Amino acid sequence: WVCGQIQQLCHSQVRRAMELYRASLQAGIQFESATNGKSSSSQTFSSLLIACLRAGQVEDSIEILQDLRRHGPAPDKALIASMMRLCTSKQLFA
C-alpha cells in the first residue's frame, strides 16, 4: 500500500510523499519486495522524482536518484529524458 500512497500524494502533496518515502526507508521497507515487482516500484520512483522536480525540490530528487543507484531499480532512459526536459524547462540547472 505504501507505493500507492506515495504515488497518490505526488499529485498534490509532494512534501508528504517525500516524508512517507523517507519513513518507509527508515522502517526498512524494500520497495522491490513491497510491490508486485519492478514496474510498480519504478512507477513510484518515477512519480516521486517528477513531482519533486515540478515542485523545484532538486535536492529531494537527487536523494531519490542516489537511493535508486544503491538499491535499484535503475531509472530507465525515458525517465532520465523526462527529468532532463523538466529541469531545462524549469531552469533547474547550474
PyMOL Python script that loads the backbone (N, CA, C, O; Angstrom):
from pymol import cmd

cmd.read_pdbstr("""\
ATOM      1  N   TRP A   1       0.807  -1.200   0.000  1.00  0.00           N
ATOM      2  CA  TRP A   1       0.000   0.000   0.000  1.00  0.00           C
ATOM      3  C   TRP A   1       0.844   1.255   0.000  1.00  0.00           C
ATOM      4  O   TRP A   1       0.378   2.322  -0.399  1.00  0.00           O
ATOM      5  N   VAL A   2       2.100   1.133   0.451  1.00  0.00           N
ATOM      6  CA  VAL A   2       2.974   2.300   0.565  1.00  0.00           C
ATOM      7  C   VAL A   2       3.218   2.940  -0.800  1.00  0.00           C
ATOM      8  O   VAL A   2       3.149   4.161  -0.941  1.00  0.00           O
ATOM      9  N   CYS A   3       3.499   2.119  -1.788  1.00  0.00           N
ATOM     10  CA  CYS A   3       3.780   2.673  -3.124  1.00  0.00           C
ATOM     11  C   CYS A   3       2.568   3.430  -3.664  1.00  0.00           C
ATOM     12  O   CYS A   3       2.707   4.523  -4.213  1.00  0.00           O
ATOM     13  N   GLY A   4       1.403   2.855  -3.510  1.00  0.00           N
ATOM     14  CA  GLY A   4       0.188   3.514  -3.980  1.00  0.00           C
ATOM     15  C   GLY A   4      -0.060   4.825  -3.256  1.00  0.00           C
ATOM     16  O   GLY A   4      -0.470   5.813  -3.865  1.00  0.00           O
ATOM     17  N   GLN A   5       0.189   4.828  -1.963  1.00  0.00           N
ATOM     18  CA  GLN A   5       0.001   6.042  -1.161  1.00  0.00           C
ATOM     19  C   GLN A   5       0.979   7.133  -1.592  1.00  0.00           C
ATOM     20  O   GLN A   5       0.601   8.298  -1.725  1.00  0.00           O
ATOM     21  N   ILE A   6       2.228   6.751  -1.808  1.00  0.00           N
ATOM     22  CA  ILE A   6       3.232   7.728  -2.255  1.00  0.00           C
ATOM     23  C   ILE A   6       2.841   8.297  -3.609  1.00  0.00           C
ATOM     24  O   ILE A   6       2.908   9.508  -3.818  1.00  0.00           O
ATOM     25  N   GLN A   7       2.434   7.435  -4.524  1.00  0.00           N
ATOM     26  CA  GLN A   7       2.038   7.902  -5.852  1.00  0.00           C
ATOM     27  C   GLN A   7       0.861   8.858  -5.765  1.00  0.00           C
ATOM     28  O   GLN A   7       0.825   9.862  -6.477  1.00  0.00           O
ATOM     29  N   GLN A   8      -0.098   8.562  -4.906  1.00  0.00           N
ATOM     30  CA  GLN A   8      -1.269   9.420  -4.745  1.00  0.00           C
ATOM     31  C   GLN A   8      -0.864  10.787  -4.192  1.00  0.00           C
ATOM     32  O   GLN A   8      -1.340  11.818  -4.669  1.00  0.00           O
ATOM     33  N   LEU A   9       0.006  10.795  -3.197  1.00  0.00           N
ATOM     34  CA  LEU A   9       0.450  12.050  -2.599  1.00  0.00           C
ATOM     35  C   LEU A   9       1.253  12.905  -3.569  1.00  0.00           C
ATOM     36  O   LEU A   9       1.279  14.129  -3.437  1.00  0.00           O
ATOM     37  N   CYS A  10       1.903  12.284  -4.532  1.00  0.00           N
ATOM     38  CA  CYS A  10       2.710  13.028  -5.508  1.00  0.00           C
ATOM     39  C   CYS A  10       1.882  14.021  -6.306  1.00  0.00           C
ATOM     40  O   CYS A  10       2.416  15.016  -6.797  1.00  0.00           O
ATOM     41  N   HIS A  11       0.595  13.768  -6.442  1.00  0.00           N
ATOM     42  CA  HIS A  11      -0.261  14.647  -7.249  1.00  0.00           C
ATOM     43  C   HIS A  11      -0.496  16.001  -6.597  1.00  0.00           C
ATOM     44  O   HIS A  11      -0.618  17.008  -7.294  1.00  0.00           O
ATOM     45  N   SER A  12      -0.561  16.042  -5.269  1.00  0.00           N
ATOM     46  CA  SER A  12      -0.904  17.313  -4.642  1.00  0.00           C
ATOM     47  C   SER A  12      -0.089  17.640  -3.394  1.00  0.00           C
ATOM     48  O   SER A  12      -0.073  18.791  -2.957  1.00  0.00           O
ATOM     49  N   GLN A  13       0.586  16.654  -2.814  1.00  0.00           N
ATOM     50  CA  GLN A  13       1.305  16.878  -1.564  1.00  0.00           C
ATOM     51  C   GLN A  13       2.697  16.244  -1.639  1.00  0.00           C
ATOM     52  O   GLN A  13       2.966  15.217  -1.015  1.00  0.00           O
ATOM     53  N   VAL A  14       3.553  16.870  -2.403  1.00  0.00           N
ATOM     54  CA  VAL A  14       4.880  16.318  -2.668  1.00  0.00           C
ATOM     55  C   VAL A  14       5.691  16.176  -1.379  1.00  0.00           C
ATOM     56  O   VAL A  14       6.373  15.170  -1.180  1.00  0.00           O
ATOM     57  N   ARG A  15       5.620  17.169  -0.516  1.00  0.00           N
ATOM     58  CA  ARG A  15       6.360  17.104   0.747  1.00  0.00           C
ATOM     59  C   ARG A  15       5.945  15.884   1.548  1.00  0.00           C
ATOM     60  O   ARG A  15       6.795  15.167   2.075  1.00  0.00           O
ATOM     61  N   ARG A  16       4.655  15.643   1.643  1.00  0.00           N
ATOM     62  CA  ARG A  16       4.164  14.481   2.393  1.00  0.00           C
ATOM     63  C   ARG A  16       4.574  13.183   1.723  1.00  0.00           C
ATOM     64  O   ARG A  16       4.857  12.196   2.401  1.00  0.00           O
ATOM     65  N   ALA A  17       4.610  13.175   0.399  1.00  0.00           N
ATOM     66  CA  ALA A  17       5.054  11.983  -0.323  1.00  0.00           C
ATOM     67  C   ALA A  17       6.504  11.671   0.027  1.00  0.00           C
ATOM     68  O   ALA A  17       6.859  10.513   0.246  1.00  0.00           O
ATOM     69  N   MET A  18       7.343  12.712   0.079  1.00  0.00           N
ATOM     70  CA  MET A  18       8.751  12.506   0.454  1.00  0.00           C
ATOM     71  C   MET A  18       8.878  12.056   1.905  1.00  0.00           C
ATOM     72  O   MET A  18       9.713  11.209   2.222  1.00  0.00           O
ATOM     73  N   GLU A  19       8.060  12.613   2.780  1.00  0.00           N
ATOM     74  CA  GLU A  19       8.094  12.188   4.187  1.00  0.00           C
ATOM     75  C   GLU A  19       7.728  10.720   4.323  1.00  0.00           C
ATOM     76  O   GLU A  19       8.367   9.986   5.077  1.00  0.00           O
ATOM     77  N   LEU A  20       6.703  10.289   3.598  1.00  0.00           N
ATOM     78  CA  LEU A  20       6.293   8.890   3.642  1.00  0.00           C
ATOM     79  C   LEU A  20       7.377   7.996   3.048  1.00  0.00           C
ATOM     80  O   LEU A  20       7.644   6.914   3.569  1.00  0.00           O
ATOM     81  N   TYR A  21       7.994   8.439   1.971  1.00  0.00           N
ATOM     82  CA  TYR A  21       9.076   7.692   1.339  1.00  0.00           C
ATOM     83  C   TYR A  21      10.232   7.507   2.333  1.00  0.00           C
ATOM     84  O   TYR A  21      10.728   6.394   2.512  1.00  0.00           O
ATOM     85  N   ARG A  22      10.652   8.589   2.968  1.00  0.00           N
ATOM     86  CA  ARG A  22      11.761   8.507   3.926  1.00  0.00           C
ATOM     87  C   ARG A  22      11.411   7.632   5.127  1.00  0.00           C
ATOM     88  O   ARG A  22      12.226   6.831   5.584  1.00  0.00           O
ATOM     89  N   ALA A  23      10.191   7.795   5.631  1.00  0.00           N
ATOM     90  CA  ALA A  23       9.760   6.978   6.770  1.00  0.00           C
ATOM     91  C   ALA A  23       9.727   5.503   6.390  1.00  0.00           C
ATOM     92  O   ALA A  23      10.064   4.645   7.206  1.00  0.00           O
ATOM     93  N   SER A  24       9.328   5.206   5.175  1.00  0.00           N
ATOM     94  CA  SER A  24       9.288   3.824   4.702  1.00  0.00           C
ATOM     95  C   SER A  24      10.684   3.229   4.633  1.00  0.00           C
ATOM     96  O   SER A  24      10.895   2.080   5.021  1.00  0.00           O
ATOM     97  N   LEU A  25      11.635   4.008   4.139  1.00  0.00           N
ATOM     98  CA  LEU A  25      13.022   3.535   4.092  1.00  0.00           C
ATOM     99  C   LEU A  25      13.564   3.299   5.492  1.00  0.00           C
ATOM    100  O   LEU A  25      14.236   2.299   5.743  1.00  0.00           O
ATOM    101  N   GLN A  26      13.271   4.222   6.406  1.00  0.00           N
ATOM    102  CA  GLN A  26      13.748   4.065   7.778  1.00  0.00           C
ATOM    103  C   GLN A  26      13.119   2.840   8.450  1.00  0.00           C
ATOM    104  O   GLN A  26      13.737   2.208   9.307  1.00  0.00           O
ATOM    105  N   ALA A  27      11.892   2.513   8.054  1.00  0.00           N
ATOM    106  CA  ALA A  27      11.213   1.340   8.618  1.00  0.00           C
ATOM    107  C   ALA A  27      11.734   0.048   8.001  1.00  0.00           C
ATOM    108  O   ALA A  27      11.362  -1.046   8.424  1.00  0.00           O
ATOM    109  N   GLY A  28      12.602   0.183   6.992  1.00  0.00           N
ATOM    110  CA  GLY A  28      13.194  -0.995   6.382  1.00  0.00           C
ATOM    111  C   GLY A  28      12.410  -1.582   5.224  1.00  0.00           C
ATOM    112  O   GLY A  28      12.670  -2.707   4.798  1.00  0.00           O
ATOM    113  N   ILE A  29      11.459  -0.832   4.719  1.00  0.00           N
ATOM    114  CA  ILE A  29      10.672  -1.340   3.591  1.00  0.00           C
ATOM    115  C   ILE A  29      11.543  -1.388   2.348  1.00  0.00           C
ATOM    116  O   ILE A  29      12.179  -0.398   1.985  1.00  0.00           O
ATOM    117  N   GLN A  30      11.568  -2.533   1.705  1.00  0.00           N
ATOM    118  CA  GLN A  30      12.256  -2.711   0.428  1.00  0.00           C
ATOM    119  C   GLN A  30      11.200  -2.547  -0.665  1.00  0.00           C
ATOM    120  O   GLN A  30      10.299  -3.378  -0.785  1.00  0.00           O
ATOM    121  N   PHE A  31      11.303  -1.503  -1.445  1.00  0.00           N
ATOM    122  CA  PHE A  31      10.250  -1.199  -2.413  1.00  0.00           C
ATOM    123  C   PHE A  31      10.063  -2.303  -3.442  1.00  0.00           C
ATOM    124  O   PHE A  31       8.944  -2.547  -3.894  1.00  0.00           O
ATOM    125  N   GLU A  32      11.138  -2.964  -3.813  1.00  0.00           N
ATOM    126  CA  GLU A  32      11.012  -4.068  -4.777  1.00  0.00           C
ATOM    127  C   GLU A  32      10.142  -5.189  -4.216  1.00  0.00           C
ATOM    128  O   GLU A  32       9.300  -5.742  -4.923  1.00  0.00           O
ATOM    129  N   SER A  33      10.350  -5.523  -2.941  1.00  0.00           N
ATOM    130  CA  SER A  33       9.588  -6.625  -2.353  1.00  0.00           C
ATOM    131  C   SER A  33       8.233  -6.180  -1.831  1.00  0.00           C
ATOM    132  O   SER A  33       7.354  -7.013  -1.609  1.00  0.00           O
ATOM    133  N   ALA A  34       8.046  -4.871  -1.630  1.00  0.00           N
ATOM    134  CA  ALA A  34       6.770  -4.363  -1.123  1.00  0.00           C
ATOM    135  C   ALA A  34       5.752  -4.173  -2.230  1.00  0.00           C
ATOM    136  O   ALA A  34       4.596  -3.839  -1.968  1.00  0.00           O
ATOM    137  N   THR A  35       6.178  -4.386  -3.470  1.00  0.00           N
ATOM    138  CA  THR A  35       5.287  -4.179  -4.600  1.00  0.00           C
ATOM    139  C   THR A  35       5.129  -5.482  -5.358  1.00  0.00           C
ATOM    140  O   THR A  35       5.680  -6.516  -4.980  1.00  0.00           O
ATOM    141  N   ASN A  36       4.377  -5.409  -6.418  1.00  0.00           N
ATOM    142  CA  ASN A  36       4.173  -6.585  -7.258  1.00  0.00           C
ATOM    143  C   ASN A  36       5.263  -6.733  -8.299  1.00  0.00           C
ATOM    144  O   ASN A  36       5.030  -7.306  -9.364  1.00  0.00           O
ATOM    145  N   GLY A  37       6.425  -6.235  -8.015  1.00  0.00           N
ATOM    146  CA  GLY A  37       7.523  -6.360  -8.961  1.00  0.00           C
ATOM    147  C   GLY A  37       8.113  -5.020  -9.321  1.00  0.00           C
ATOM    148  O   GLY A  37       7.803  -3.995  -8.714  1.00  0.00           O
ATOM    149  N   LYS A  38       8.959  -5.048 -10.310  1.00  0.00           N
ATOM    150  CA  LYS A  38       9.738  -3.883 -10.696  1.00  0.00           C
ATOM    151  C   LYS A  38       8.884  -2.739 -11.213  1.00  0.00           C
ATOM    152  O   LYS A  38       9.174  -1.581 -10.911  1.00  0.00           O
ATOM    153  N   SER A  39       7.834  -3.025 -11.985  1.00  0.00           N
ATOM    154  CA  SER A  39       7.085  -1.944 -12.614  1.00  0.00           C
ATOM    155  C   SER A  39       6.403  -1.051 -11.593  1.00  0.00           C
ATOM    156  O   SER A  39       6.370   0.167 -11.772  1.00  0.00           O
ATOM    157  N   SER A  40       5.863  -1.619 -10.535  1.00  0.00           N
ATOM    158  CA  SER A  40       5.182  -0.809  -9.525  1.00  0.00           C
ATOM    159  C   SER A  40       6.164   0.067  -8.761  1.00  0.00           C
ATOM    160  O   SER A  40       5.882   1.241  -8.520  1.00  0.00           O
ATOM    161  N   SER A  41       7.302  -0.479  -8.379  1.00  0.00           N
ATOM    162  CA  SER A  41       8.291   0.343  -7.675  1.00  0.00           C
ATOM    163  C   SER A  41       8.876   1.386  -8.617  1.00  0.00           C
ATOM    164  O   SER A  41       9.156   2.508  -8.192  1.00  0.00           O
ATOM    165  N   SER A  42       9.066   1.044  -9.873  1.00  0.00           N
ATOM    166  CA  SER A  42       9.559   2.015 -10.853  1.00  0.00           C
ATOM    167  C   SER A  42       8.575   3.164 -11.020  1.00  0.00           C
ATOM    168  O   SER A  42       8.980   4.322 -11.125  1.00  0.00           O
ATOM    169  N   GLN A  43       7.282   2.846 -11.044  1.00  0.00           N
ATOM    170  CA  GLN A  43       6.268   3.895 -11.153  1.00  0.00           C
ATOM    171  C   GLN A  43       6.300   4.813  -9.944  1.00  0.00           C
ATOM    172  O   GLN A  43       6.136   6.026 -10.073  1.00  0.00           O
ATOM    173  N   THR A  44       6.511   4.233  -8.770  1.00  0.00           N
ATOM    174  CA  THR A  44       6.581   5.034  -7.547  1.00  0.00           C
ATOM    175  C   THR A  44       7.763   5.991  -7.603  1.00  0.00           C
ATOM    176  O   THR A  44       7.616   7.182  -7.330  1.00  0.00           O
ATOM    177  N   PHE A  45       8.933   5.470  -7.955  1.00  0.00           N
ATOM    178  CA  PHE A  45      10.114   6.319  -8.037  1.00  0.00           C
ATOM    179  C   PHE A  45       9.959   7.375  -9.128  1.00  0.00           C
ATOM    180  O   PHE A  45      10.349   8.526  -8.932  1.00  0.00           O
ATOM    181  N   SER A  46       9.401   7.000 -10.260  1.00  0.00           N
ATOM    182  CA  SER A  46       9.190   7.960 -11.344  1.00  0.00           C
ATOM    183  C   SER A  46       8.249   9.075 -10.908  1.00  0.00           C
ATOM    184  O   SER A  46       8.528  10.253 -11.130  1.00  0.00           O
ATOM    185  N   SER A  47       7.145   8.704 -10.292  1.00  0.00           N
ATOM    186  CA  SER A  47       6.178   9.701  -9.820  1.00  0.00           C
ATOM    187  C   SER A  47       6.816  10.646  -8.824  1.00  0.00           C
ATOM    188  O   SER A  47       6.620  11.859  -8.896  1.00  0.00           O
ATOM    189  N   LEU A  48       7.574  10.097  -7.903  1.00  0.00           N
ATOM    190  CA  LEU A  48       8.198  10.906  -6.868  1.00  0.00           C
ATOM    191  C   LEU A  48       9.271  11.823  -7.446  1.00  0.00           C
ATOM    192  O   LEU A  48       9.351  12.995  -7.078  1.00  0.00           O
ATOM    193  N   LEU A  49      10.077  11.307  -8.330  1.00  0.00           N
ATOM    194  CA  LEU A  49      11.121  12.128  -8.960  1.00  0.00           C
ATOM    195  C   LEU A  49      10.534  13.298  -9.740  1.00  0.00           C
ATOM    196  O   LEU A  49      10.956  14.442  -9.571  1.00  0.00           O
ATOM    197  N   ILE A  50       9.570  13.008 -10.583  1.00  0.00           N
ATOM    198  CA  ILE A  50       8.959  14.053 -11.412  1.00  0.00           C
ATOM    199  C   ILE A  50       8.227  15.068 -10.543  1.00  0.00           C
ATOM    200  O   ILE A  50       8.313  16.270 -10.795  1.00  0.00           O
ATOM    201  N   ALA A  51       7.506  14.602  -9.521  1.00  0.00           N
ATOM    202  CA  ALA A  51       6.781  15.518  -8.634  1.00  0.00           C
ATOM    203  C   ALA A  51       7.753  16.448  -7.903  1.00  0.00           C
ATOM    204  O   ALA A  51       7.487  17.642  -7.771  1.00  0.00           O
ATOM    205  N   CYS A  52       8.871  15.905  -7.431  1.00  0.00           N
ATOM    206  CA  CYS A  52       9.866  16.733  -6.739  1.00  0.00           C
ATOM    207  C   CYS A  52      10.451  17.781  -7.676  1.00  0.00           C
ATOM    208  O   CYS A  52      10.618  18.937  -7.289  1.00  0.00           O
ATOM    209  N   LEU A  53      10.757  17.391  -8.884  1.00  0.00           N
ATOM    210  CA  LEU A  53      11.308  18.353  -9.841  1.00  0.00           C
ATOM    211  C   LEU A  53      10.289  19.431 -10.179  1.00  0.00           C
ATOM    212  O   LEU A  53      10.634  20.610 -10.255  1.00  0.00           O
ATOM    213  N   ARG A  54       9.042  19.038 -10.381  1.00  0.00           N
ATOM    214  CA  ARG A  54       7.997  20.033 -10.681  1.00  0.00           C
ATOM    215  C   ARG A  54       7.845  21.034  -9.546  1.00  0.00           C
ATOM    216  O   ARG A  54       7.550  22.206  -9.779  1.00  0.00           O
ATOM    217  N   ALA A  55       8.047  20.568  -8.311  1.00  0.00           N
ATOM    218  CA  ALA A  55       7.925  21.437  -7.140  1.00  0.00           C
ATOM    219  C   ALA A  55       9.222  22.196  -6.858  1.00  0.00           C
ATOM    220  O   ALA A  55       9.288  22.978  -5.910  1.00  0.00           O
ATOM    221  N   GLY A  56      10.253  21.970  -7.678  1.00  0.00           N
ATOM    222  CA  GLY A  56      11.516  22.654  -7.503  1.00  0.00           C
ATOM    223  C   GLY A  56      12.374  22.081  -6.385  1.00  0.00           C
ATOM    224  O   GLY A  56      13.296  22.744  -5.910  1.00  0.00           O
ATOM    225  N   GLN A  57      12.085  20.876  -5.968  1.00  0.00           N
ATOM    226  CA  GLN A  57      12.821  20.226  -4.882  1.00  0.00           C
ATOM    227  C   GLN A  57      13.942  19.356  -5.460  1.00  0.00           C
ATOM    228  O   GLN A  57      13.877  18.126  -5.439  1.00  0.00           O
ATOM    229  N   VAL A  58      14.947  20.018  -5.965  1.00  0.00           N
ATOM    230  CA  VAL A  58      16.042  19.342  -6.654  1.00  0.00           C
ATOM    231  C   VAL A  58      16.813  18.424  -5.707  1.00  0.00           C
ATOM    232  O   VAL A  58      17.184  17.313  -6.087  1.00  0.00           O
ATOM    233  N   GLU A  59      17.056  18.880  -4.480  1.00  0.00           N
ATOM    234  CA  GLU A  59      17.806  18.063  -3.527  1.00  0.00           C
ATOM    235  C   GLU A  59      17.090  16.748  -3.239  1.00  0.00           C
ATOM    236  O   GLU A  59      17.728  15.702  -3.123  1.00  0.00           O
ATOM    237  N   ASP A  60      15.766  16.805  -3.125  1.00  0.00           N
ATOM    238  CA  ASP A  60      14.999  15.578  -2.901  1.00  0.00           C
ATOM    239  C   ASP A  60      15.115  14.638  -4.094  1.00  0.00           C
ATOM    240  O   ASP A  60      15.217  13.423  -3.925  1.00  0.00           O
ATOM    241  N   SER A  61      15.100  15.196  -5.290  1.00  0.00           N
ATOM    242  CA  SER A  61      15.239  14.378  -6.496  1.00  0.00           C
ATOM    243  C   SER A  61      16.600  13.691  -6.533  1.00  0.00           C
ATOM    244  O   SER A  61      16.706  12.521  -6.900  1.00  0.00           O
ATOM    245  N   ILE A  62      17.619  14.417  -6.155  1.00  0.00           N
ATOM    246  CA  ILE A  62      18.967  13.839  -6.122  1.00  0.00           C
ATOM    247  C   ILE A  62      19.030  12.714  -5.097  1.00  0.00           C
ATOM    248  O   ILE A  62      19.636  11.672  -5.345  1.00  0.00           O
ATOM    249  N   GLU A  63      18.399  12.931  -3.941  1.00  0.00           N
ATOM    250  CA  GLU A  63      18.356  11.891  -2.912  1.00  0.00           C
ATOM    251  C   GLU A  63      17.701  10.611  -3.445  1.00  0.00           C
ATOM    252  O   GLU A  63      18.192   9.509  -3.199  1.00  0.00           O
ATOM    253  N   ILE A  64      16.608  10.761  -4.164  1.00  0.00           N
ATOM    254  CA  ILE A  64      15.906   9.593  -4.720  1.00  0.00           C
ATOM    255  C   ILE A  64      16.782   8.894  -5.750  1.00  0.00           C
ATOM    256  O   ILE A  64      16.864   7.665  -5.765  1.00  0.00           O
ATOM    257  N   LEU A  65      17.436   9.664  -6.606  1.00  0.00           N
ATOM    258  CA  LEU A  65      18.332   9.066  -7.597  1.00  0.00           C
ATOM    259  C   LEU A  65      19.471   8.301  -6.928  1.00  0.00           C
ATOM    260  O   LEU A  65      19.865   7.234  -7.399  1.00  0.00           O
ATOM    261  N   GLN A  66      19.993   8.834  -5.848  1.00  0.00           N
ATOM    262  CA  GLN A  66      21.052   8.133  -5.116  1.00  0.00           C
ATOM    263  C   GLN A  66      20.519   6.836  -4.515  1.00  0.00           C
ATOM    264  O   GLN A  66      21.209   5.817  -4.524  1.00  0.00           O
ATOM    265  N   ASP A  67      19.297   6.872  -3.995  1.00  0.00           N
ATOM    266  CA  ASP A  67      18.682   5.652  -3.457  1.00  0.00           C
ATOM    267  C   ASP A  67      18.475   4.617  -4.563  1.00  0.00           C
ATOM    268  O   ASP A  67      18.698   3.424  -4.359  1.00  0.00           O
ATOM    269  N   LEU A  68      18.052   5.081  -5.718  1.00  0.00           N
ATOM    270  CA  LEU A  68      17.875   4.166  -6.851  1.00  0.00           C
ATOM    271  C   LEU A  68      19.199   3.536  -7.247  1.00  0.00           C
ATOM    272  O   LEU A  68      19.269   2.353  -7.579  1.00  0.00           O
ATOM    273  N   ARG A  69      20.224   4.330  -7.207  1.00  0.00           N
ATOM    274  CA  ARG A  69      21.551   3.832  -7.579  1.00  0.00           C
ATOM    275  C   ARG A  69      22.017   2.746  -6.604  1.00  0.00           C
ATOM    276  O   ARG A  69      22.617   1.749  -7.006  1.00  0.00           O
ATOM    277  N   ARG A  70      21.728   2.958  -5.315  1.00  0.00           N
ATOM    278  CA  ARG A  70      22.131   1.999  -4.290  1.00  0.00           C
ATOM    279  C   ARG A  70      21.254   0.755  -4.251  1.00  0.00           C
ATOM    280  O   ARG A  70      21.753  -0.361  -4.106  1.00  0.00           O
ATOM    281  N   HIS A  71      19.945   0.953  -4.381  1.00  0.00           N
ATOM    282  CA  HIS A  71      19.007  -0.143  -4.138  1.00  0.00           C
ATOM    283  C   HIS A  71      18.236  -0.608  -5.361  1.00  0.00           C
ATOM    284  O   HIS A  71      17.582  -1.650  -5.311  1.00  0.00           O
ATOM    285  N   GLY A  72      18.297   0.137  -6.463  1.00  0.00           N
ATOM    286  CA  GLY A  72      17.554  -0.228  -7.656  1.00  0.00           C
ATOM    287  C   GLY A  72      16.082   0.052  -7.506  1.00  0.00           C
ATOM    288  O   GLY A  72      15.660   0.378  -6.396  1.00  0.00           O
ATOM    289  N   PRO A  73      15.295  -0.045  -8.502  1.00  0.00           N
ATOM    290  CA  PRO A  73      15.677  -0.329  -9.884  1.00  0.00           C
ATOM    291  C   PRO A  73      16.308   0.895 -10.554  1.00  0.00           C
ATOM    292  O   PRO A  73      15.993   2.034 -10.211  1.00  0.00           O
ATOM    293  N   ALA A  74      17.177   0.649 -11.485  1.00  0.00           N
ATOM    294  CA  ALA A  74      17.835   1.741 -12.196  1.00  0.00           C
ATOM    295  C   ALA A  74      16.810   2.512 -13.023  1.00  0.00           C
ATOM    296  O   ALA A  74      15.935   1.909 -13.644  1.00  0.00           O
ATOM    297  N   PRO A  75      16.913   3.847 -13.036  1.00  0.00           N
ATOM    298  CA  PRO A  75      15.976   4.620 -13.856  1.00  0.00           C
ATOM    299  C   PRO A  75      16.197   4.318 -15.333  1.00  0.00           C
ATOM    300  O   PRO A  75      17.333   4.173 -15.784  1.00  0.00           O
ATOM    301  N   ASP A  76      15.107   4.227 -16.075  1.00  0.00           N
ATOM    302  CA  ASP A  76      15.234   3.929 -17.499  1.00  0.00           C
ATOM    303  C   ASP A  76      15.498   5.215 -18.293  1.00  0.00           C
ATOM    304  O   ASP A  76      15.434   6.321 -17.758  1.00  0.00           O
ATOM    305  N   LYS A  77      15.793   5.038 -19.566  1.00  0.00           N
ATOM    306  CA  LYS A  77      16.157   6.168 -20.425  1.00  0.00           C
ATOM    307  C   LYS A  77      15.019   7.172 -20.547  1.00  0.00           C
ATOM    308  O   LYS A  77      15.260   8.377 -20.605  1.00  0.00           O
ATOM    309  N   ALA A  78      13.786   6.689 -20.586  1.00  0.00           N
ATOM    310  CA  ALA A  78      12.635   7.590 -20.719  1.00  0.00           C
ATOM    311  C   ALA A  78      12.504   8.492 -19.497  1.00  0.00           C
ATOM    312  O   ALA A  78      12.201   9.678 -19.628  1.00  0.00           O
ATOM    313  N   LEU A  79      12.731   7.934 -18.309  1.00  0.00           N
ATOM    314  CA  LEU A  79      12.655   8.741 -17.094  1.00  0.00           C
ATOM    315  C   LEU A  79      13.762   9.791 -17.065  1.00  0.00           C
ATOM    316  O   LEU A  79      13.518  10.946 -16.717  1.00  0.00           O
ATOM    317  N   ILE A  80      14.961   9.395 -17.425  1.00  0.00           N
ATOM    318  CA  ILE A  80      16.083  10.347 -17.454  1.00  0.00           C
ATOM    319  C   ILE A  80      15.787  11.466 -18.448  1.00  0.00           C
ATOM    320  O   ILE A  80      16.040  12.635 -18.154  1.00  0.00           O
ATOM    321  N   ALA A  81      15.255  11.125 -19.617  1.00  0.00           N
ATOM    322  CA  ALA A  81      14.921  12.140 -20.624  1.00  0.00           C
ATOM    323  C   ALA A  81      13.845  13.086 -20.097  1.00  0.00           C
ATOM    324  O   ALA A  81      13.936  14.297 -20.297  1.00  0.00           O
ATOM    325  N   SER A  82      12.836  12.552 -19.432  1.00  0.00           N
ATOM    326  CA  SER A  82      11.775  13.392 -18.860  1.00  0.00           C
ATOM    327  C   SER A  82      12.332  14.335 -17.805  1.00  0.00           C
ATOM    328  O   SER A  82      11.969  15.510 -17.744  1.00  0.00           O
ATOM    329  N   MET A  83      13.211  13.804 -16.984  1.00  0.00           N
ATOM    330  CA  MET A  83      13.818  14.625 -15.945  1.00  0.00           C
ATOM    331  C   MET A  83      14.658  15.752 -16.552  1.00  0.00           C
ATOM    332  O   MET A  83      14.614  16.887 -16.078  1.00  0.00           O
ATOM    333  N   MET A  84      15.405  15.442 -17.576  1.00  0.00           N
ATOM    334  CA  MET A  84      16.240  16.454 -18.228  1.00  0.00           C
ATOM    335  C   MET A  84      15.382  17.555 -18.849  1.00  0.00           C
ATOM    336  O   MET A  84      15.692  18.740 -18.721  1.00  0.00           O
ATOM    337  N   ARG A  85      14.301  17.155 -19.525  1.00  0.00           N
ATOM    338  CA  ARG A  85      13.400  18.154 -20.124  1.00  0.00           C
ATOM    339  C   ARG A  85      12.781  19.036 -19.048  1.00  0.00           C
ATOM    340  O   ARG A  85      12.687  20.252 -19.212  1.00  0.00           O
ATOM    341  N   LEU A  86      12.360  18.421 -17.948  1.00  0.00           N
ATOM    342  CA  LEU A  86      11.743  19.173 -16.861  1.00  0.00           C
ATOM    343  C   LEU A  86      12.740  20.122 -16.211  1.00  0.00           C
ATOM    344  O   LEU A  86      12.409  21.273 -15.926  1.00  0.00           O
ATOM    345  N   CYS A  87      13.950  19.649 -15.978  1.00  0.00           N
ATOM    346  CA  CYS A  87      14.991  20.516 -15.411  1.00  0.00           C
ATOM    347  C   CYS A  87      15.283  21.699 -16.327  1.00  0.00           C
ATOM    348  O   CYS A  87      15.464  22.823 -15.860  1.00  0.00           O
ATOM    349  N   THR A  88      15.326  21.444 -17.613  1.00  0.00           N
ATOM    350  CA  THR A  88      15.599  22.501 -18.578  1.00  0.00           C
ATOM    351  C   THR A  88      14.454  23.507 -18.622  1.00  0.00           C
ATOM    352  O   THR A  88      14.690  24.715 -18.633  1.00  0.00           O
ATOM    353  N   SER A  89      13.221  23.018 -18.647  1.00  0.00           N
ATOM    354  CA  SER A  89      12.077  23.921 -18.740  1.00  0.00           C
ATOM    355  C   SER A  89      11.918  24.769 -17.478  1.00  0.00           C
ATOM    356  O   SER A  89      11.448  25.905 -17.550  1.00  0.00           O
ATOM    357  N   LYS A  90      12.303  24.231 -16.335  1.00  0.00           N
ATOM    358  CA  LYS A  90      12.215  24.970 -15.067  1.00  0.00           C
ATOM    359  C   LYS A  90      13.511  25.687 -14.730  1.00  0.00           C
ATOM    360  O   LYS A  90      13.623  26.338 -13.691  1.00  0.00           O
ATOM    361  N   GLN A  91      14.488  25.560 -15.621  1.00  0.00           N
ATOM    362  CA  GLN A  91      15.805  26.170 -15.438  1.00  0.00           C
ATOM    363  C   GLN A  91      16.437  25.752 -14.114  1.00  0.00           C
ATOM    364  O   GLN A  91      16.932  26.579 -13.350  1.00  0.00           O
ATOM    365  N   LEU A  92      16.404  24.439 -13.866  1.00  0.00           N
ATOM    366  CA  LEU A  92      16.949  23.878 -12.639  1.00  0.00           C
ATOM    367  C   LEU A  92      18.365  23.341 -12.847  1.00  0.00           C
ATOM    368  O   LEU A  92      18.754  22.343 -12.238  1.00  0.00           O
ATOM    369  N   PHE A  93      19.105  23.986 -13.679  1.00  0.00           N
ATOM    370  CA  PHE A  93      20.467  23.540 -13.954  1.00  0.00           C
ATOM    371  C   PHE A  93      21.436  24.614 -13.496  1.00  0.00           C
ATOM    372  O   PHE A  93      21.087  25.789 -13.380  1.00  0.00           O
ATOM    373  N   ALA A  94      22.650  24.186 -13.241  1.00  0.00           N
ATOM    374  CA  ALA A  94      23.658  25.142 -12.746  1.00  0.00           C
ATOM    375  C   ALA A  94      24.390  25.784 -13.882  1.00  0.00           C
ATOM    376  O   ALA A  94      25.271  26.613 -13.659  1.00  0.00           O
TER     377      ALA A  94
END
""", "prot")
cmd.dss("prot")
cmd.show_as("cartoon", "prot")
cmd.util.cbc("prot")
cmd.orient("prot")
